[in-house]
């Protein structure tokens, strides 16, 4: 997964995206999510990096995401 992300997003962007999504997608509890964790402050940036990368590299995918939101 990490290698594919690096190929799609570039090394630096992939690190930022994957660090956040790996942390918050595995074995989470409300206590863990509500805890005072510095990673929570980077979620917005990681999501923006991901959306920007999809918009730059996969226009049909981005168009489908926008259409699904507007439906």
CHARMM internal coordinates of N, CA and C (Angstrom, degrees):
IC EDIT
DIST 1 N 1 CA 1.4418
DIST 1 CA 1 C 1.5294
ANGL 1 N 1 CA 1 C 111.01
DIST 1 C 2 N 1.3359
ANGL 1 CA 1 C 2 N 116.36
DIHE 1 N 1 CA 1 C 2 N -45.19
DIST 2 N 2 CA 1.4584
ANGL 1 C 2 N 2 CA 119.55
DIHE 1 CA 1 C 2 N 2 CA -178.51
DIST 2 CA 2 C 1.5240
ANGL 2 N 2 CA 2 C 111.54
DIHE 1 C 2 N 2 CA 2 C -61.94
DIST 2 C 3 N 1.3211
ANGL 2 CA 2 C 3 N 117.29
DIHE 2 N 2 CA 2 C 3 N -41.45
DIST 3 N 3 CA 1.4656
ANGL 2 C 3 N 3 CA 120.60
DIHE 2 CA 2 C 3 N 3 CA -179.72
DIST 3 CA 3 C 1.5240
ANGL 3 N 3 CA 3 C 111.17
DIHE 2 C 3 N 3 CA 3 C -65.59
DIST 3 C 4 N 1.3250
ANGL 3 CA 3 C 4 N 116.88
DIHE 3 N 3 CA 3 C 4 N -39.74
DIST 4 N 4 CA 1.4662
ANGL 3 C 4 N 4 CA 119.69
DIHE 3 CA 3 C 4 N 4 CA 177.81
DIST 4 CA 4 C 1.5224
ANGL 4 N 4 CA 4 C 110.36
DIHE 3 C 4 N 4 CA 4 C -65.69
DIST 4 C 5 N 1.3232
ANGL 4 CA 4 C 5 N 117.10
DIHE 4 N 4 CA 4 C 5 N -40.75
DIST 5 N 5 CA 1.4638
ANGL 4 C 5 N 5 CA 120.55
DIHE 4 CA 4 C 5 N 5 CA 178.83
DIST 5 CA 5 C 1.5263
ANGL 5 N 5 CA 5 C 110.53
DIHE 4 C 5 N 5 CA 5 C -62.88
DIST 5 C 6 N 1.3340
ANGL 5 CA 5 C 6 N 117.09
DIHE 5 N 5 CA 5 C 6 N -42.14
DIST 6 N 6 CA 1.4625
ANGL 5 C 6 N 6 CA 120.08
DIHE 5 CA 5 C 6 N 6 CA 178.39
DIST 6 CA 6 C 1.5168
ANGL 6 N 6 CA 6 C 111.23
DIHE 5 C 6 N 6 CA 6 C -62.04
DIST 6 C 7 N 1.3354
ANGL 6 CA 6 C 7 N 116.97
DIHE 6 N 6 CA 6 C 7 N -39.53
DIST 7 N 7 CA 1.4640
ANGL 6 C 7 N 7 CA 120.61
DIHE 6 CA 6 C 7 N 7 CA 179.04
DIST 7 CA 7 C 1.5305
ANGL 7 N 7 CA 7 C 110.91
DIHE 6 C 7 N 7 CA 7 C -66.94
DIST 7 C 8 N 1.3111
ANGL 7 CA 7 C 8 N 117.17
DIHE 7 N 7 CA 7 C 8 N -36.10
DIST 8 N 8 CA 1.4632
ANGL 7 C 8 N 8 CA 120.97
DIHE 7 CA 7 C 8 N 8 CA -178.71
DIST 8 CA 8 C 1.5207
ANGL 8 N 8 CA 8 C 113.27
DIHE 7 C 8 N 8 CA 8 C -79.27
DIST 8 C 9 N 1.3373
ANGL 8 CA 8 C 9 N 116.36
DIHE 8 N 8 CA 8 C 9 N -43.66
DIST 9 N 9 CA 1.4532
ANGL 8 C 9 N 9 CA 120.44
DIHE 8 CA 8 C 9 N 9 CA -168.84
DIST 9 CA 9 C 1.5187
ANGL 9 N 9 CA 9 C 114.39
DIHE 8 C 9 N 9 CA 9 C -109.55
DIST 9 C 10 N 1.3295
ANGL 9 CA 9 C 10 N 117.96
DIHE 9 N 9 CA 9 C 10 N -11.26
DIST 10 N 10 CA 1.4539
ANGL 9 C 10 N 10 CA 121.50
DIHE 9 CA 9 C 10 N 10 CA -172.04
DIST 10 CA 10 C 1.5230
ANGL 10 N 10 CA 10 C 108.93
DIHE 9 C 10 N 10 CA 10 C 89.50
DIST 10 C 11 N 1.3058
ANGL 10 CA 10 C 11 N 117.12
DIHE 10 N 10 CA 10 C 11 N 155.93
DIST 11 N 11 CA 1.4654
ANGL 10 C 11 N 11 CA 122.51
DIHE 10 CA 10 C 11 N 11 CA -171.39
DIST 11 CA 11 C 1.5284
ANGL 11 N 11 CA 11 C 112.06
DIHE 10 C 11 N 11 CA 11 C -60.54
DIST 11 C 12 N 1.3190
ANGL 11 CA 11 C 12 N 118.16
DIHE 11 N 11 CA 11 C 12 N -52.00
DIST 12 N 12 CA 1.4736
ANGL 11 C 12 N 12 CA 120.69
DIHE 11 CA 11 C 12 N 12 CA -175.11
DIST 12 CA 12 C 1.5216
ANGL 12 N 12 CA 12 C 111.96
DIHE 11 C 12 N 12 CA 12 C -65.81
DIST 12 C 13 N 1.3242
ANGL 12 CA 12 C 13 N 116.49
DIHE 12 N 12 CA 12 C 13 N -46.57
DIST 13 N 13 CA 1.4640
ANGL 12 C 13 N 13 CA 120.22
DIHE 12 CA 12 C 13 N 13 CA -179.51
DIST 13 CA 13 C 1.5289
ANGL 13 N 13 CA 13 C 110.10
DIHE 12 C 13 N 13 CA 13 C -64.39
DIST 13 C 14 N 1.3255
ANGL 13 CA 13 C 14 N 117.46
DIHE 13 N 13 CA 13 C 14 N -40.51
DIST 14 N 14 CA 1.4664
ANGL 13 C 14 N 14 CA 121.14
DIHE 13 CA 13 C 14 N 14 CA 179.19
DIST 14 CA 14 C 1.5236
ANGL 14 N 14 CA 14 C 111.20
DIHE 13 C 14 N 14 CA 14 C -62.26
DIST 14 C 15 N 1.3272
ANGL 14 CA 14 C 15 N 117.47
DIHE 14 N 14 CA 14 C 15 N -41.17
DIST 15 N 15 CA 1.4666
ANGL 14 C 15 N 15 CA 120.55
DIHE 14 CA 14 C 15 N 15 CA 178.68
DIST 15 CA 15 C 1.5189
ANGL 15 N 15 CA 15 C 110.90
DIHE 14 C 15 N 15 CA 15 C -59.08
DIST 15 C 16 N 1.3117
ANGL 15 CA 15 C 16 N 116.20
DIHE 15 N 15 CA 15 C 16 N -46.88
DIST 16 N 16 CA 1.4668
ANGL 15 C 16 N 16 CA 120.48
DIHE 15 CA 15 C 16 N 16 CA -178.35
DIST 16 CA 16 C 1.5299
ANGL 16 N 16 CA 16 C 110.72
DIHE 15 C 16 N 16 CA 16 C -63.96
DIST 16 C 17 N 1.3134
ANGL 16 CA 16 C 17 N 116.77
DIHE 16 N 16 CA 16 C 17 N -46.61
DIST 17 N 17 CA 1.4646
ANGL 16 C 17 N 17 CA 121.20
DIHE 16 CA 16 C 17 N 17 CA -178.64
DIST 17 CA 17 C 1.5249
ANGL 17 N 17 CA 17 C 110.53
DIHE 16 C 17 N 17 CA 17 C -63.57
DIST 17 C 18 N 1.3200
ANGL 17 CA 17 C 18 N 117.09
DIHE 17 N 17 CA 17 C 18 N -50.76
DIST 18 N 18 CA 1.4642
ANGL 17 C 18 N 18 CA 120.75
DIHE 17 CA 17 C 18 N 18 CA -174.36
DIST 18 CA 18 C 1.5236
ANGL 18 N 18 CA 18 C 113.13
DIHE 17 C 18 N 18 CA 18 C -68.72
DIST 18 C 19 N 1.3087
ANGL 18 CA 18 C 19 N 118.04
DIHE 18 N 18 CA 18 C 19 N -36.31
DIST 19 N 19 CA 1.4619
ANGL 18 C 19 N 19 CA 120.58
DIHE 18 CA 18 C 19 N 19 CA -179.87
DIST 19 CA 19 C 1.5265
ANGL 19 N 19 CA 19 C 110.21
DIHE 18 C 19 N 19 CA 19 C -57.87
DIST 19 C 20 N 1.2970
ANGL 19 CA 19 C 20 N 116.10
DIHE 19 N 19 CA 19 C 20 N -47.91
DIST 20 N 20 CA 1.4587
ANGL 19 C 20 N 20 CA 121.63
DIHE 19 CA 19 C 20 N 20 CA -178.70
DIST 20 CA 20 C 1.5221
ANGL 20 N 20 CA 20 C 110.92
DIHE 19 C 20 N 20 CA 20 C -68.05
DIST 20 C 21 N 1.3218
ANGL 20 CA 20 C 21 N 117.07
DIHE 20 N 20 CA 20 C 21 N -49.77
DIST 21 N 21 CA 1.4666
ANGL 20 C 21 N 21 CA 119.53
DIHE 20 CA 20 C 21 N 21 CA -174.54
DIST 21 CA 21 C 1.5207
ANGL 21 N 21 CA 21 C 112.04
DIHE 20 C 21 N 21 CA 21 C -70.16
DIST 21 C 22 N 1.3102
ANGL 21 CA 21 C 22 N 119.00
DIHE 21 N 21 CA 21 C 22 N -34.36
DIST 22 N 22 CA 1.4651
ANGL 21 C 22 N 22 CA 120.59
DIHE 21 CA 21 C 22 N 22 CA 174.93
DIST 22 CA 22 C 1.5234
ANGL 22 N 22 CA 22 C 110.17
DIHE 21 C 22 N 22 CA 22 C -63.28
DIST 22 C 23 N 1.3094
ANGL 22 CA 22 C 23 N 116.31
DIHE 22 N 22 CA 22 C 23 N -45.94
DIST 23 N 23 CA 1.4606
ANGL 22 C 23 N 23 CA 120.15
DIHE 22 CA 22 C 23 N 23 CA -176.39
DIST 23 CA 23 C 1.5271
ANGL 23 N 23 CA 23 C 111.74
DIHE 22 C 23 N 23 CA 23 C -63.01
DIST 23 C 24 N 1.3224
ANGL 23 CA 23 C 24 N 117.27
DIHE 23 N 23 CA 23 C 24 N -46.02
DIST 24 N 24 CA 1.4500
ANGL 23 C 24 N 24 CA 120.48
DIHE 23 CA 23 C 24 N 24 CA -173.49
DIST 24 CA 24 C 1.5276
ANGL 24 N 24 CA 24 C 113.85
DIHE 23 C 24 N 24 CA 24 C -88.75
DIST 24 C 25 N 1.3086
ANGL 24 CA 24 C 25 N 119.16
DIHE 24 N 24 CA 24 C 25 N 0.59
DIST 25 N 25 CA 1.4584
ANGL 24 C 25 N 25 CA 119.43
DIHE 24 CA 24 C 25 N 25 CA -178.71
DIST 25 CA 25 C 1.5217
ANGL 25 N 25 CA 25 C 113.87
DIHE 24 C 25 N 25 CA 25 C -108.42
DIST 25 C 26 N 1.3086
ANGL 25 CA 25 C 26 N 119.04
DIHE 25 N 25 CA 25 C 26 N -1.39
DIST 26 N 26 CA 1.4652
ANGL 25 C 26 N 26 CA 121.14
DIHE 25 CA 25 C 26 N 26 CA -175.35
DIST 26 CA 26 C 1.5212
ANGL 26 N 26 CA 26 C 111.84
DIHE 25 C 26 N 26 CA 26 C -120.99
DIST 26 C 27 N 1.3240
ANGL 26 CA 26 C 27 N 115.63
DIHE 26 N 26 CA 26 C 27 N 117.44
DIST 27 N 27 CA 1.4633
ANGL 26 C 27 N 27 CA 121.06
DIHE 26 CA 26 C 27 N 27 CA 171.57
DIST 27 CA 27 C 1.5071
ANGL 27 N 27 CA 27 C 115.28
DIHE 26 C 27 N 27 CA 27 C 58.04
DIST 27 C 28 N 1.2975
ANGL 27 CA 27 C 28 N 116.29
DIHE 27 N 27 CA 27 C 28 N 38.28
DIST 28 N 28 CA 1.4553
ANGL 27 C 28 N 28 CA 118.93
DIHE 27 CA 27 C 28 N 28 CA -177.57
DIST 28 CA 28 C 1.5153
ANGL 28 N 28 CA 28 C 112.45
DIHE 27 C 28 N 28 CA 28 C -79.18
DIST 28 C 29 N 1.2882
ANGL 28 CA 28 C 29 N 115.05
DIHE 28 N 28 CA 28 C 29 N 147.15
DIST 29 N 29 CA 1.4558
ANGL 28 C 29 N 29 CA 123.05
DIHE 28 CA 28 C 29 N 29 CA 170.81
DIST 29 CA 29 C 1.5176
ANGL 29 N 29 CA 29 C 106.93
DIHE 28 C 29 N 29 CA 29 C -124.53
DIST 29 C 30 N 1.3087
ANGL 29 CA 29 C 30 N 116.17
DIHE 29 N 29 CA 29 C 30 N 163.17
DIST 30 N 30 CA 1.4632
ANGL 29 C 30 N 30 CA 118.53
DIHE 29 CA 29 C 30 N 30 CA 178.07
DIST 30 CA 30 C 1.5187
ANGL 30 N 30 CA 30 C 111.18
DIHE 29 C 30 N 30 CA 30 C -60.36
DIST 30 C 31 N 1.3275
ANGL 30 CA 30 C 31 N 115.64
DIHE 30 N 30 CA 30 C 31 N -36.11
DIST 31 N 31 CA 1.4667
ANGL 30 C 31 N 31 CA 118.85
DIHE 30 CA 30 C 31 N 31 CA 179.63
DIST 31 CA 31 C 1.5349
ANGL 31 N 31 CA 31 C 110.84
DIHE 30 C 31 N 31 CA 31 C -62.84
DIST 31 C 32 N 1.3249
ANGL 31 CA 31 C 32 N 116.01
DIHE 31 N 31 CA 31 C 32 N -42.30
DIST 32 N 32 CA 1.4637
ANGL 31 C 32 N 32 CA 119.66
DIHE 31 CA 31 C 32 N 32 CA -179.62
DIST 32 CA 32 C 1.5295
ANGL 32 N 32 CA 32 C 110.72
DIHE 31 C 32 N 32 CA 32 C -64.88
DIST 32 C 33 N 1.3343
ANGL 32 CA 32 C 33 N 116.12
DIHE 32 N 32 CA 32 C 33 N -43.73
DIST 33 N 33 CA 1.4583
ANGL 32 C 33 N 33 CA 119.81
DIHE 32 CA 32 C 33 N 33 CA -179.19
DIST 33 CA 33 C 1.5237
ANGL 33 N 33 CA 33 C 112.06
DIHE 32 C 33 N 33 CA 33 C -68.68
DIST 33 C 34 N 1.3181
ANGL 33 CA 33 C 34 N 116.19
DIHE 33 N 33 CA 33 C 34 N -34.78
DIST 34 N 34 CA 1.4614
ANGL 33 C 34 N 34 CA 120.50
DIHE 33 CA 33 C 34 N 34 CA -178.31
DIST 34 CA 34 C 1.5239
ANGL 34 N 34 CA 34 C 112.20
DIHE 33 C 34 N 34 CA 34 C -82.87
DIST 34 C 35 N 1.3083
ANGL 34 CA 34 C 35 N 116.51
DIHE 34 N 34 CA 34 C 35 N -12.61
DIST 35 N 35 CA 1.4615
ANGL 34 C 35 N 35 CA 120.24
DIHE 34 CA 34 C 35 N 35 CA -178.54
DIST 35 CA 35 C 1.5110
ANGL 35 N 35 CA 35 C 112.33
DIHE 34 C 35 N 35 CA 35 C -62.39
DIST 35 C 36 N 1.2863
ANGL 35 CA 35 C 36 N 115.33
DIHE 35 N 35 CA 35 C 36 N 165.34
DIST 36 N 36 CA 1.4542
ANGL 35 C 36 N 36 CA 121.24
DIHE 35 CA 35 C 36 N 36 CA -179.20
DIST 36 CA 36 C 1.5262
ANGL 36 N 36 CA 36 C 108.43
DIHE 35 C 36 N 36 CA 36 C -81.88
DIST 36 C 37 N 1.3174
ANGL 36 CA 36 C 37 N 116.78
DIHE 36 N 36 CA 36 C 37 N 80.93
DIST 37 N 37 CA 1.4496
ANGL 36 C 37 N 37 CA 122.09
DIHE 36 CA 36 C 37 N 37 CA -175.03
DIST 37 CA 37 C 1.5235
ANGL 37 N 37 CA 37 C 109.79
DIHE 36 C 37 N 37 CA 37 C -113.68
DIST 37 C 38 N 1.3071
ANGL 37 CA 37 C 38 N 116.42
DIHE 37 N 37 CA 37 C 38 N 126.36
DIST 38 N 38 CA 1.4660
ANGL 37 C 38 N 38 CA 120.11
DIHE 37 CA 37 C 38 N 38 CA -177.52
DIST 38 CA 38 C 1.5237
ANGL 38 N 38 CA 38 C 112.87
DIHE 37 C 38 N 38 CA 38 C -63.95
DIST 38 C 39 N 1.3373
ANGL 38 CA 38 C 39 N 118.30
DIHE 38 N 38 CA 38 C 39 N -21.30
DIST 39 N 39 CA 1.4626
ANGL 38 C 39 N 39 CA 119.93
DIHE 38 CA 38 C 39 N 39 CA -179.66
DIST 39 CA 39 C 1.5268
ANGL 39 N 39 CA 39 C 112.17
DIHE 38 C 39 N 39 CA 39 C -66.90
DIST 39 C 40 N 1.3087
ANGL 39 CA 39 C 40 N 117.43
DIHE 39 N 39 CA 39 C 40 N -28.62
DIST 40 N 40 CA 1.4601
ANGL 39 C 40 N 40 CA 120.18
DIHE 39 CA 39 C 40 N 40 CA -179.51
DIST 40 CA 40 C 1.5319
ANGL 40 N 40 CA 40 C 110.87
DIHE 39 C 40 N 40 CA 40 C -58.56
DIST 40 C 41 N 1.3242
ANGL 40 CA 40 C 41 N 117.09
DIHE 40 N 40 CA 40 C 41 N -29.56
DIST 41 N 41 CA 1.4588
ANGL 40 C 41 N 41 CA 120.84
DIHE 40 CA 40 C 41 N 41 CA -179.06
DIST 41 CA 41 C 1.5276
ANGL 41 N 41 CA 41 C 112.62
DIHE 40 C 41 N 41 CA 41 C -74.92
DIST 41 C 42 N 1.3242
ANGL 41 CA 41 C 42 N 117.89
DIHE 41 N 41 CA 41 C 42 N -13.73
DIST 42 N 42 CA 1.4635
ANGL 41 C 42 N 42 CA 121.07
DIHE 41 CA 41 C 42 N 42 CA -179.22
DIST 42 CA 42 C 1.5233
ANGL 42 N 42 CA 42 C 112.66
DIHE 41 C 42 N 42 CA 42 C -100.67
DIST 42 C 43 N 1.3342
ANGL 42 CA 42 C 43 N 117.86
DIHE 42 N 42 CA 42 C 43 N -2.24
DIST 43 N 43 CA 1.4624
ANGL 42 C 43 N 43 CA 120.66
DIHE 42 CA 42 C 43 N 43 CA -178.68
DIST 43 CA 43 C 1.5259
ANGL 43 N 43 CA 43 C 111.13
DIHE 42 C 43 N 43 CA 43 C -58.78
DIST 43 C 44 N 1.3209
ANGL 43 CA 43 C 44 N 117.07
DIHE 43 N 43 CA 43 C 44 N -46.58
DIST 44 N 44 CA 1.4640
ANGL 43 C 44 N 44 CA 120.75
DIHE 43 CA 43 C 44 N 44 CA -178.56
DIST 44 CA 44 C 1.5296
ANGL 44 N 44 CA 44 C 110.89
DIHE 43 C 44 N 44 CA 44 C -57.43
DIST 44 C 45 N 1.3247
ANGL 44 CA 44 C 45 N 117.22
DIHE 44 N 44 CA 44 C 45 N -42.88
DIST 45 N 45 CA 1.4655
ANGL 44 C 45 N 45 CA 121.21
DIHE 44 CA 44 C 45 N 45 CA -178.98
DIST 45 CA 45 C 1.5290
ANGL 45 N 45 CA 45 C 111.43
DIHE 44 C 45 N 45 CA 45 C -69.20
DIST 45 C 46 N 1.3236
ANGL 45 CA 45 C 46 N 116.76
DIHE 45 N 45 CA 45 C 46 N -38.75
DIST 46 N 46 CA 1.4572
ANGL 45 C 46 N 46 CA 120.01
DIHE 45 CA 45 C 46 N 46 CA 179.35
DIST 46 CA 46 C 1.5297
ANGL 46 N 46 CA 46 C 110.75
DIHE 45 C 46 N 46 CA 46 C -66.02
DIST 46 C 47 N 1.3154
ANGL 46 CA 46 C 47 N 116.78
DIHE 46 N 46 CA 46 C 47 N -41.77
DIST 47 N 47 CA 1.4668
ANGL 46 C 47 N 47 CA 120.19
DIHE 46 CA 46 C 47 N 47 CA 178.17
DIST 47 CA 47 C 1.5196
ANGL 47 N 47 CA 47 C 110.14
DIHE 46 C 47 N 47 CA 47 C -64.75
DIST 47 C 48 N 1.3281
ANGL 47 CA 47 C 48 N 117.35
DIHE 47 N 47 CA 47 C 48 N -41.53
DIST 48 N 48 CA 1.4662
ANGL 47 C 48 N 48 CA 120.37
DIHE 47 CA 47 C 48 N 48 CA 177.36
DIST 48 CA 48 C 1.5262
ANGL 48 N 48 CA 48 C 110.77
DIHE 47 C 48 N 48 CA 48 C -61.85
DIST 48 C 49 N 1.3345
ANGL 48 CA 48 C 49 N 117.32
DIHE 48 N 48 CA 48 C 49 N -44.08
DIST 49 N 49 CA 1.4706
ANGL 48 C 49 N 49 CA 120.46
DIHE 48 CA 48 C 49 N 49 CA 177.22
DIST 49 CA 49 C 1.5240
ANGL 49 N 49 CA 49 C 110.70
DIHE 48 C 49 N 49 CA 49 C -58.42
DIST 49 C 50 N 1.3233
ANGL 49 CA 49 C 50 N 116.49
DIHE 49 N 49 CA 49 C 50 N -43.28
DIST 50 N 50 CA 1.4647
ANGL 49 C 50 N 50 CA 120.79
DIHE 49 CA 49 C 50 N 50 CA -179.15
DIST 50 CA 50 C 1.5290
ANGL 50 N 50 CA 50 C 110.93
DIHE 49 C 50 N 50 CA 50 C -64.63
DIST 50 C 51 N 1.3218
ANGL 50 CA 50 C 51 N 117.39
DIHE 50 N 50 CA 50 C 51 N -48.89
DIST 51 N 51 CA 1.4694
ANGL 50 C 51 N 51 CA 121.39
DIHE 50 CA 50 C 51 N 51 CA -179.88
DIST 51 CA 51 C 1.5272
ANGL 51 N 51 CA 51 C 110.53
DIHE 50 C 51 N 51 CA 51 C -62.75
DIST 51 C 52 N 1.3198
ANGL 51 CA 51 C 52 N 117.68
DIHE 51 N 51 CA 51 C 52 N -43.00
DIST 52 N 52 CA 1.4683
ANGL 51 C 52 N 52 CA 121.02
DIHE 51 CA 51 C 52 N 52 CA 178.10
DIST 52 CA 52 C 1.5277
ANGL 52 N 52 CA 52 C 110.90
DIHE 51 C 52 N 52 CA 52 C -60.66
DIST 52 C 53 N 1.3176
ANGL 52 CA 52 C 53 N 117.02
DIHE 52 N 52 CA 52 C 53 N -42.27
DIST 53 N 53 CA 1.4654
ANGL 52 C 53 N 53 CA 120.93
DIHE 52 CA 52 C 53 N 53 CA -179.90
DIST 53 CA 53 C 1.5247
ANGL 53 N 53 CA 53 C 111.16
DIHE 52 C 53 N 53 CA 53 C -65.04
DIST 53 C 54 N 1.3158
ANGL 53 CA 53 C 54 N 117.17
DIHE 53 N 53 CA 53 C 54 N -41.80
DIST 54 N 54 CA 1.4624
ANGL 53 C 54 N 54 CA 119.94
DIHE 53 CA 53 C 54 N 54 CA 177.99
DIST 54 CA 54 C 1.5237
ANGL 54 N 54 CA 54 C 109.86
DIHE 53 C 54 N 54 CA 54 C -64.01
DIST 54 C 55 N 1.3314
ANGL 54 CA 54 C 55 N 117.14
DIHE 54 N 54 CA 54 C 55 N -43.67
DIST 55 N 55 CA 1.4641
ANGL 54 C 55 N 55 CA 120.65
DIHE 54 CA 54 C 55 N 55 CA 179.57
DIST 55 CA 55 C 1.5343
ANGL 55 N 55 CA 55 C 111.64
DIHE 54 C 55 N 55 CA 55 C -61.95
DIST 55 C 56 N 1.3277
ANGL 55 CA 55 C 56 N 116.91
DIHE 55 N 55 CA 55 C 56 N -38.25
DIST 56 N 56 CA 1.4668
ANGL 55 C 56 N 56 CA 121.73
DIHE 55 CA 55 C 56 N 56 CA -178.52
DIST 56 CA 56 C 1.5254
ANGL 56 N 56 CA 56 C 112.83
DIHE 55 C 56 N 56 CA 56 C -73.84
DIST 56 C 57 N 1.3356
ANGL 56 CA 56 C 57 N 116.59
DIHE 56 N 56 CA 56 C 57 N -39.19
DIST 57 N 57 CA 1.4625
ANGL 56 C 57 N 57 CA 120.01
DIHE 56 CA 56 C 57 N 57 CA -168.33
DIST 57 CA 57 C 1.5190
ANGL 57 N 57 CA 57 C 115.01
DIHE 56 C 57 N 57 CA 57 C -107.90
DIST 57 C 58 N 1.3377
ANGL 57 CA 57 C 58 N 118.06
DIHE 57 N 57 CA 57 C 58 N -14.18
DIST 58 N 58 CA 1.4594
ANGL 57 C 58 N 58 CA 119.63
DIHE 57 CA 57 C 58 N 58 CA -174.38
DIST 58 CA 58 C 1.5245
ANGL 58 N 58 CA 58 C 109.94
DIHE 57 C 58 N 58 CA 58 C -147.63
DIST 58 C 59 N 1.3432
ANGL 58 CA 58 C 59 N 115.51
DIHE 58 N 58 CA 58 C 59 N 72.29
DIST 59 N 59 CA 1.4590
ANGL 58 C 59 N 59 CA 120.78
DIHE 58 CA 58 C 59 N 59 CA -176.63
DIST 59 CA 59 C 1.5286
ANGL 59 N 59 CA 59 C 112.71
DIHE 58 C 59 N 59 CA 59 C -57.17
DIST 59 C 60 N 1.3292
ANGL 59 CA 59 C 60 N 120.89
DIHE 59 N 59 CA 59 C 60 N -43.48
DIST 60 N 60 CA 1.4694
ANGL 59 C 60 N 60 CA 119.29
DIHE 59 CA 59 C 60 N 60 CA 178.32
DIST 60 CA 60 C 1.5391
ANGL 60 N 60 CA 60 C 112.46
DIHE 59 C 60 N 60 CA 60 C -58.68
DIST 60 C 61 N 1.3183
ANGL 60 CA 60 C 61 N 116.76
DIHE 60 N 60 CA 60 C 61 N -39.00
DIST 61 N 61 CA 1.4626
ANGL 60 C 61 N 61 CA 121.34
DIHE 60 CA 60 C 61 N 61 CA 177.71
DIST 61 CA 61 C 1.5350
ANGL 61 N 61 CA 61 C 109.80
DIHE 60 C 61 N 61 CA 61 C -63.63
DIST 61 C 62 N 1.3105
ANGL 61 CA 61 C 62 N 116.69
DIHE 61 N 61 CA 61 C 62 N -46.76
DIST 62 N 62 CA 1.4609
ANGL 61 C 62 N 62 CA 121.31
DIHE 61 CA 61 C 62 N 62 CA -179.88
DIST 62 CA 62 C 1.5259
ANGL 62 N 62 CA 62 C 110.71
DIHE 61 C 62 N 62 CA 62 C -62.45
DIST 62 C 63 N 1.3213
ANGL 62 CA 62 C 63 N 116.38
DIHE 62 N 62 CA 62 C 63 N -43.51
DIST 63 N 63 CA 1.4676
ANGL 62 C 63 N 63 CA 119.98
DIHE 62 CA 62 C 63 N 63 CA 178.50
DIST 63 CA 63 C 1.5292
ANGL 63 N 63 CA 63 C 111.02
DIHE 62 C 63 N 63 CA 63 C -60.74
DIST 63 C 64 N 1.3301
ANGL 63 CA 63 C 64 N 117.24
DIHE 63 N 63 CA 63 C 64 N -39.13
DIST 64 N 64 CA 1.4600
ANGL 63 C 64 N 64 CA 121.14
DIHE 63 CA 63 C 64 N 64 CA 178.67
DIST 64 CA 64 C 1.5300
ANGL 64 N 64 CA 64 C 111.11
DIHE 63 C 64 N 64 CA 64 C -67.36
DIST 64 C 65 N 1.3206
ANGL 64 CA 64 C 65 N 117.44
DIHE 64 N 64 CA 64 C 65 N -38.72
DIST 65 N 65 CA 1.4685
ANGL 64 C 65 N 65 CA 120.79
DIHE 64 CA 64 C 65 N 65 CA 177.02
DIST 65 CA 65 C 1.5285
ANGL 65 N 65 CA 65 C 110.65
DIHE 64 C 65 N 65 CA 65 C -63.02
DIST 65 C 66 N 1.3097
ANGL 65 CA 65 C 66 N 116.63
DIHE 65 N 65 CA 65 C 66 N -45.31
DIST 66 N 66 CA 1.4773
ANGL 65 C 66 N 66 CA 120.88
DIHE 65 CA 65 C 66 N 66 CA 179.57
DIST 66 CA 66 C 1.5198
ANGL 66 N 66 CA 66 C 110.37
DIHE 65 C 66 N 66 CA 66 C -63.26
DIST 66 C 67 N 1.3339
ANGL 66 CA 66 C 67 N 116.94
DIHE 66 N 66 CA 66 C 67 N -43.42
DIST 67 N 67 CA 1.4630
ANGL 66 C 67 N 67 CA 120.50
DIHE 66 CA 66 C 67 N 67 CA 178.44
DIST 67 CA 67 C 1.5252
ANGL 67 N 67 CA 67 C 111.59
DIHE 66 C 67 N 67 CA 67 C -61.42
DIST 67 C 68 N 1.3333
ANGL 67 CA 67 C 68 N 116.98
DIHE 67 N 67 CA 67 C 68 N -38.76
DIST 68 N 68 CA 1.4590
ANGL 67 C 68 N 68 CA 120.57
DIHE 67 CA 67 C 68 N 68 CA 179.73
DIST 68 CA 68 C 1.5300
ANGL 68 N 68 CA 68 C 111.35
DIHE 67 C 68 N 68 CA 68 C -66.78
DIST 68 C 69 N 1.3160
ANGL 68 CA 68 C 69 N 117.14
DIHE 68 N 68 CA 68 C 69 N -35.67
DIST 69 N 69 CA 1.4628
ANGL 68 C 69 N 69 CA 120.91
DIHE 68 CA 68 C 69 N 69 CA 179.04
DIST 69 CA 69 C 1.5237
ANGL 69 N 69 CA 69 C 110.72
DIHE 68 C 69 N 69 CA 69 C -70.55
DIST 69 C 70 N 1.3090
ANGL 69 CA 69 C 70 N 116.55
DIHE 69 N 69 CA 69 C 70 N -37.22
DIST 70 N 70 CA 1.4533
ANGL 69 C 70 N 70 CA 120.70
DIHE 69 CA 69 C 70 N 70 CA -176.03
DIST 70 CA 70 C 1.5191
ANGL 70 N 70 CA 70 C 112.92
DIHE 69 C 70 N 70 CA 70 C -81.65
DIST 70 C 71 N 1.3060
ANGL 70 CA 70 C 71 N 117.53
DIHE 70 N 70 CA 70 C 71 N -11.83
DIST 71 N 71 CA 1.4724
ANGL 70 C 71 N 71 CA 120.81
DIHE 70 CA 70 C 71 N 71 CA -176.86
DIST 71 CA 71 C 1.5073
ANGL 71 N 71 CA 71 C 111.73
DIHE 70 C 71 N 71 CA 71 C -70.68
END
COOR INIT
IC SEED 1 N 1 CA 1 C
IC BUILD
